[in-house]
Amino acid sequence: MREDSSTGGIVPNATQEGKSFFSQPGLVRLFERCGFEPVWLTTVSKVNRGRIEGAVGVPGLAHAIWGWLYVALSLFELFGRGMVINAHFRAVKT
């Protein structure tokens, strides 16, 4: 962590970003405590095909593995269990 004088707050280092884990209900509660209401929430899961091709080394096999993972992760998204929460909140008008 480092201090950011422009905002007067603490800013995480680049290596620490993305290490905050929230459930969907937990994220909604956090934003509601800060004066926001949820508009929509969904989850998203993606796999980088290029990384799989680099790891496997055989283009046809890598494409098949990527396709299987894409379908499997899409099923998780149907149940709101994807890798990343994608959410939109709006400020509550008082």
Secondary structure, 3 states (H helix, E strand, C coil): CEEECCCCEEECCHHHCCCCCCCHHHHHHHHHHCCEEEEEEEEECCCCHHHHHHHHCCHHHHHHHHHHHHHHHHHHHHCCCCCEEEEEEEECCC
